Amino acid sequence: MTTRADSVPTTAPHPPARWRFFVYSAIGLAMFFVSVEIGGKSTIGVDHVLTLVRTLLGPAVPFVVLALVAFGTARPFVTGTWRRSPLRTAFAILNVLGLLVAACAAFGYYPGPLANPDIGPFLWEKLAIPVGLIVPVGAIFLALLIGYGLMEFIGVLVRPIMRPVWRVPGRAAVDAVASFVGSYSLALLITDRVYREGRYTGREAAIIATGFSTVSATFMVIVASTLDLMDRWALYFVVTLVVTFLVTAITVRIPPLRGIPEETFEGVAHQPEPTGGGRLLPTAWAEAMRALAAAPGLARGTWSTLKDGVLMASAIVPSILSVGLIGLLLATYTPLFDLFGYVFAPVALLVGLPEPLLAGKAFSMGIAEMFLPATVVAGHPSEVLRFTVGVTAISQIVFFSALVPSILATSIPISVPRLIVLWFERVVLTVLIAAPIAHLVL
């Protein structure tokens, strides 16, 4: 056992049923990353479970999602969170619009522009219903990935590269990986709490919040499915993870992130990071066993993440049906995003993407809602274009329908103008990195 003041014990505890670390982690990895063919459909296990759930619910599916939207719309008003900021108020009002759209769609009524198959039916059948179901379903299996020591084990192993590459302490490794694999909203709450405890500086908290807090792996399934990339799911996931982390390694070295002060929250004393005395593997195993010792039973753990998944889905789906609807209406009936697309068209042309103006339009729409870029190029014959847009939609991280208000609800010191600049940087850098990879591997 180590004895230095800044170290942690490397002697692993002996929790009962240590087999859970291996079995639960293996099941979680298999459900998210192993494609199997069932009924002629080859996809990951979570996607097959989603198909099963939809089959079992049958005609009740639209009304289950409608109830989810109603819950998510009412919750800010019941809890009072809608009063916290003007932006929160605006999104709470927009959620009411989302509820109206959901009510119409659930009963098969699409008035006005909603009747356009690429707007109303698309939003409801291709986005709202799959997202409303897969996020809670995926959350159940996500518990196996993040609840029984695997994330701690991986996190410790990557600690030595966190400070030199991403300029964050090693303890951010678990936060970063959990942010990428799990719920960005819950990850932001973790980051905010650690920042307020003095274990992150303001700059470190901003880097983690804007560099790793992507949408969940379960939502990535929706993006990949829409872009017809599920047969390349493992490749898509790995490339997206690598590109996202590479882009973050660049953005931490340039403004606006570089300009955020290295100060703790409101003068809270900084807590230096403990180490494992240089013994990486024993420390990783000890941390995993510590997490396993504190882990709940399978039933309680999955129930907890299921509740988190329901809350997350209830917050996302109304935004998709409101902000997503506004984005689609602007894209369909106005030249706004076509004009914005000219900003990114030269970048798309530089990396050899087909139809640079279409690609630019897709990239520009991501700031409203991260899923909108996928809607622009869905069905396009170029797999390179679809793959690049799919990676960019995740790696851009910043979007106004959900992540921006979530960040602003925390104490993390980053403003809306900085977030917009950061979004632009991330889109350009992602395209420059992802497109050549797509050309190479597809």
GISULUR-V140819 format. One line per field, one symbol per residue. ss: DSSP state (H for helix, E for strand, L for the rest). phi: phi as a letter, one per 40 degrees, with the letter a starting at -180 (. if undefined). psi: psi as a letter, one per 30 degrees, with the letter a starting at -180 (. if undefined). Layout:
ss->???
phi->???
psi->???
This chain:
ss->LLLLLLELLLLLLLLLLLHHHHHHHHHHHHHHHLEEEELLEEEEHHHHHHHHHHHHHHHHHHHHHHHHHHHHHHHHHHHLHHHLLHHHHHHHHHHHHHHHHHHHHHLLLLLHHHHLLLLHHHHHHHHHHHHHHHHHHHHHHHHHHHLLLHHHHHHHHLHHHHHHHHLLLLLHHHHHHHHHHLLHHHHHHHHHHHHHLLLLLHHHHHHHHHHLLLLLHHHHHHHHHHLLLHHHHHHHHHHHHHHHHHHHHHHLLLLLHHHLLLLLHHHLLLLLLLELLLLHHHHHHHHHHHHHHHLLLHHHHHHHHHHHHHHHHHHHHHHHHHHHHHHHHHHHHLLHHHHHHHHHHHHHHHLLLLLHHHHHHHHHHLLLLLLHHHHHHLLLLLHHHHHHHHHHHHHLLLLLLLHHHHHHLLLLLLLHHHHHHHHHHHHHHHHHHHHHHHHHHL
phi->.cbcccbbcbcccbccfcdcdcccccccccccbbcbbbggbbacdccccdcccccccfccddccccccccccccdccccgccccadcccccccccccccccccccccgbbcfccccdcbcdcdcccbdcccdccccccccccdccbbbhcccccdcccdcbccccbfbcdccccdccccccbcccccccccccccccgcbcdcccccccbbbcccccccccccccccfbccbdccccccccccdccccccccbbccccccccbccfgcccbcccbbggcccccccccccccccccccdcccccccccccccccccccccccbccccccccccbbcdccccccccdccccdcgccfdccccccccccccaccddcccbdgcccccccccccccdcccgcaccacccccccccccaccdcccccdcdccccccccccdccdccb
psi->klflegllkfjklillhffeeeeeeeeeeeefgkklkkhgkjlleeeeeeeeeeeeebffeefeeeeeeeeeeeeeeefgfffeleeeeeeeeeeeeeeeeeeeeeggjjlbfffkfgddeeeeefdeeeefefeeeeeefeefeffhfeeeeeeeegeffeeeeghlleffeeeeeeeeebkeeeeeeeeeeeeffgfkleeeeeeeefffillleefeeeeeeeghgffheeeeeeeeeeeeeeeefefffllfeffkkikljhgkkkjlkllggfieeeeeeeeeeeeeefklleeeeeeefeeeeeeeefeeeeeefdeeeeeeeeeeflgefeeeffefeeeeeeggklieeeeeeeeffffekffeeefegkfkfjeeeeeeeeeeeefeekkffeeefeeffagkikleeeeeeeeeeeeeeeeeeeeeeeeef.
